[in-house]
């Protein structure tokens, strides 16, 4: 069965239209299901301005449905994955607003650190939103929220969420690996792990600091010795020493 959005039997008026080439201004004819067209005047190839990529932005069968995806859509696909992971995290925690807030703040810090460190933002942000996703199962199975139980229970839940969203196998594997030891860094961690670790550390320290102010000397020692990236250290100073 053909996707209704791409089946000409369902097309309405305006399914074939003209758009101005963004480079030379010439009119270029588009069919509704064209992902790109080349300008006959100057040869510039550009994205269909009237196409709603919607499901194609995250569907793992998009390549089969509408052909090779243009670079602009691939970038959109990765960005949309981040938003959909955030939605699934909130859906999973339901009314547990404390944990939703924690994950959201970690993701906000991770976005800052990840961009400054030039990490893989899809991996970093998916890890940030899902890093504590095992905490509910840890409470249920082990009657504890201890880090080792979170790390034990989290990867399988994260894998289920990411697989459902059509994430690539390599991304799923790396995110699950990060979640499986996100409280316990090793000697040779990836940049993506370091960005997540520092982001989570900032939020954990900030939560602790708000409950009971941390001794300035102890805080300074943590800032100097515990962070894995320079960007994390700089951001931690802004957040914790404000």
C-alpha positions in Angstrom: 0.0 0.0 0.0 1.3 3.4 -0.9 1.6 6.1 1.7 -1.6 8.3 1.3 0.4 11.5 1.4 2.4 10.4 -1.6 -0.4 8.7 -3.6 -1.6 11.0 -6.5 -5.2 9.7 -6.0 -5.4 11.7 -2.8 -3.8 14.9 -4.2 -5.8 18.1 -4.3 -5.5 21.4 -6.1 -2.0 22.9 -5.7 -0.3 19.5 -5.7 1.7 20.8 -8.7 3.1 24.3 -8.2 5.9 26.7 -9.0 8.5 28.0 -6.6 11.2 30.7 -7.1 14.7 29.5 -7.1 16.4 30.9 -4.0 19.6 31.6 -6.0 18.4 33.2 -9.3 14.7 33.8 -8.8 13.6 31.7 -11.8 10.3 29.7 -11.5 10.8 26.0 -10.9 7.9 23.5 -11.2 7.5 21.1 -8.3 5.2 18.1 -7.8 4.0 17.7 -4.3 6.1 14.6 -3.7 9.4 16.0 -5.1 11.9 16.3 -2.3 14.2 18.5 -4.4 14.3 20.0 -7.9 17.1 21.5 -10.0 16.6 25.0 -11.4 16.6 24.9 -15.2 18.0 28.4 -15.3 21.0 28.3 -13.0 21.3 24.6 -12.0 20.8 25.2 -8.3 19.2 22.2 -6.5 16.9 23.1 -3.6 14.5 21.6 -1.2 10.8 21.5 -2.0 9.4 24.6 -0.1 5.8 23.3 -0.1 6.5 19.7 1.1 5.5 18.7 4.6 8.2 16.2 5.5 6.3 15.4 8.8 6.6 11.6 9.2 9.6 11.4 6.8 11.6 13.4 9.4 11.6 10.4 11.8 10.2 7.4 9.9 13.0 4.8 9.3 11.3 3.8 6.0 11.4 7.3 4.6 14.2 6.5 2.1 12.0 3.7 0.6 9.0 6.0 0.5 10.3 9.2 -1.1 13.8 8.3 -2.1 17.1 9.6 -0.9 16.7 12.3 1.7 18.4 15.7 1.2 21.0 16.9 3.7 18.6 19.5 5.0 16.1 16.8 5.9 18.7 14.5 7.5 19.6 17.4 9.8 15.9 18.0 10.5 15.5 14.3 11.2 18.2 14.3 13.9 16.8 17.4 15.5 13.3 16.1 15.5 14.5 12.9 17.2 15.7 14.9 20.2 12.2 16.5 20.5 10.5 13.1 20.3 12.8 11.5 22.9 11.9 14.4 25.2 8.2 13.7 24.7 8.7 10.0 25.3 10.6 10.7 28.5 7.8 12.9 29.8 5.2 10.3 28.8 7.2 7.6 30.6 7.6 9.6 33.9 4.0 10.7 33.6 3.3 13.0 36.6 6.7 12.6 38.2 7.5 16.2 37.5 10.7 16.1 39.7 12.3 13.6 37.4 11.0 15.3 34.3 12.5 18.6 35.4 15.8 16.9 36.3 16.1 15.3 32.9 15.1 18.5 31.1 17.6 20.6 32.9 20.4 18.1 32.3 19.5 18.2 28.6 19.6 22.0 28.6 23.1 21.9 30.1 24.1 19.1 27.7 23.1 21.2 24.7 25.4 24.0 25.8 28.3 21.7 26.6 27.8 19.5 23.6 27.8 22.3 21.1 30.9 23.9 22.6 32.8 20.6 22.6 31.5 19.7 19.1 30.0 16.4 20.2 27.3 14.3 18.5 24.2 16.2 19.6 21.8 13.4 18.8 23.6 11.0 21.1 24.3 13.6 23.8 20.7 14.9 24.0 19.1 11.4 23.8 21.4 10.3 26.6 20.5 13.4 28.6 16.8 12.9 28.4 17.0 9.2 29.1 20.0 8.9 31.5 17.8 8.3 34.6 15.0 6.4 32.7 15.8 3.2 34.8 14.9 4.8 38.1 11.3 3.6 38.2 12.3 0.0 37.6 15.1 0.3 40.1 12.6 1.3 42.8 10.2 -1.4 41.7 12.7 -4.3 41.5 15.3 -3.3 44.1 13.4 -0.8 46.3 16.3 1.6 45.7 17.3 4.5 43.5 21.0 3.8 43.8 23.1 4.6 40.8 24.0 1.0 40.0 20.4 0.0 39.8 19.5 2.9 37.6 22.4 1.9 35.3 21.3 -1.7 35.4 17.6 -1.1 34.5 17.9 2.0 32.2 19.4 0.6 28.9 16.6 -1.8 28.1 14.0 0.9 28.5 16.0 3.5 26.5 16.5 0.9 23.8 12.8 0.3 23.5 12.0 4.0 23.3 14.7 4.8 20.7 13.9 1.7 18.6 10.3 2.7 18.5 11.3 6.2 17.3 13.3 4.7 14.5 16.8 5.7 15.7 19.8 4.2 14.0 21.3 1.1 15.6 24.6 2.9 16.3 22.9 5.7 18.1 20.8 3.3 20.2 23.9 1.3 21.1 26.0 4.3 22.2 23.2 5.9 24.2 22.5 2.6 26.0 26.2 2.2 26.7 26.3 5.8 28.2 23.3 5.2 30.4 24.7 1.9 31.6 27.5 3.6 33.4 26.6 7.3 33.4 27.5 7.7 37.1 30.8 5.8 36.8 33.2 7.2 34.2 36.2 5.1 33.1 39.6 6.2 32.0 38.9 6.4 28.2 35.4 7.8 27.8 34.0 9.2 24.6 33.4 12.9 24.2 29.6 12.3 24.1 29.8 10.5 27.5 31.9 13.3 29.0 29.3 15.9 27.9 26.4 14.0 29.5 28.4 13.3 32.7 29.3 16.9 33.2 25.7 18.0 32.5 24.3 15.6 35.0 27.0 16.5 37.6 26.1 20.2 37.3 22.4 19.5 37.9 23.0 17.1 40.8 25.3 19.6 42.5 22.8 22.5 41.9 20.0 20.4 43.5 22.3 19.6 46.4 23.4 23.2 46.7 19.8 24.5 46.9 18.9 22.0 49.6 22.0 22.8 51.7 24.7 25.2 50.5 27.9 23.3 49.7 31.1 24.5 51.4 33.0 26.8 49.0 36.2 24.9 49.4 34.6 21.6 48.7 32.7 23.1 45.7 36.0 24.5 44.3 37.6 21.1 44.7 34.8 19.4 42.7 34.9 22.0 40.0 38.7 21.5 39.6 38.8 17.7 39.8 35.5 16.1 38.9 34.5 17.6 35.5 35.6 15.9 32.3 35.3 18.8 29.9 36.5 22.4 30.0 33.1 23.6 28.8 31.4 21.7 31.6 33.7 23.3 34.1 33.0 26.8 32.8 29.2 26.2 32.8 29.4 24.7 36.3 31.0 27.9 37.6 28.3 30.0 36.0 25.5 27.9 37.5 26.9 27.1 40.9 28.8 30.3 41.7 26.1 32.7 40.7 
